[in-house]
Amino acid sequence: MFGLVWFLIIWGATSYFDSYTRHGEEIEVPNLLGNNVKDISTLIGDREIEYEILDSIYNPNLVEGTVIYQNPMPTDSSGLSVKSNRVVKVRVSKRSRLVNVPIVVSKSHRFAEAILMTKGLRTRVNFVPSNEDQGSVISQKYKGKSIESNQQVPINSVIELTVGKRTQGEMVSIPNLNGLTINEAEKRFPSSSSLRLYAVFNNCETKSDSLQARVTRQTPVASDSSQIPEGSTITIFLSPGANGE
């Protein structure tokens, strides 16, 4: 009787542990390497295994989402199988990564391009007449918007640089901007203008204040015969509550 009880205990324990450890169960691990992450579910099929993406690694030479690492390795190359519910961990490629854009305003044109190039960025240069910033970067933009400090953009992006160039000394008339709002004043300076505008807002606490403020004075001042060299800057001072002309 004691022997029968002992046999049942041993048999029950063995059956339990075989079931718990899935003894004898073998599931082949498919080869995911070189395939796209979108195809992993199809490659796994009805196998009782799962997958987890660990991270993405920058590699511009591969299609985005290409599997470049898996663990455990494929059965066809390792000879090893797994049990059900095993998680296959993978790493995939990505073709872009974010980089910080150095602020190069006031730097020389060549130096600015060299600095941006070291960050994996490209440049598009627009030269404008300037007697004050000859050969220097006046502004830098990404997709038409000014670059801010610590801003990140995808590697290989194009940074637009506006660079001053020496003028030929031609003289142009000074527009009279007194009494105009900032929007009205800017319309006097299209992208083709050889002059630049710089605005100073006094006592403007909100954006609405700034938009409604009007020019109270400008320098250089305008007159019927006043002229300044191409590339010069006109500074205007605006205040809220000022009367327009």
WOSUL-V286642 format. One record per backbone hydrogen bond with DSSP energy under -0.5 kcal/mol. NH is the residue of the N-H (numbers start at 1). CO is the residue of the C=O. If there is no record, write none. Layout:
nh->[NH:NH]
co->[CO:CO]
//
This chain:
nh->[5:6:7:8:9:10:11:12:13:14:15:16:17:18:19:20:21:22:23:25:27:29:30:32:34:35:37:39:40:43:44:45:47:49:50:52:54:54:55:57:59:62:65:66:67:68:69:71:75:76:77:78:79:82:85:86:86:88:88:89:89:90:91:92:93:94:99:101:102:104:106:107:109:112:113:114:115:116:117:118:119:119:120:121:122:124:126:127:128:130:135:136:137:138:139:141:142:145:147:151:153:155:156:157:159:159:160:160:161:161:162:163:163:164:164:165:172:174:175:177:179:180:182:185:186:187:188:189:193:196:198:200:202:202:205:210:211:212:213:214:215:216:217:219:226:228:230:231:232:234:235:235:236:237:238:239:240:242]
co->[1:2:3:4:5:6:7:8:9:10:11:12:13:14:15:16:17:18:18:22:82:80:28:30:67:32:65:36:37:39:40:41:44:47:86:88:52:90:90:92:94:59:93:63:35:91:91:89:29:29:74:74:75:27:48:48:83:50:86:71:87:52:69:55:66:57:153:151:100:102:137:104:135:108:109:110:111:112:113:114:115:116:117:116:157:159:161:125:163:165:164:133:107:162:162:160:145:142:140:148:99:97:120:154:122:157:141:158:124:159:139:126:161:133:136:128:228:226:173:175:215:177:213:181:182:183:185:186:190:232:234:236:200:238:203:206:207:208:209:239:180:237:237:235:223:172:170:194:229:196:219:233:198:217:200:214:202:239]
//
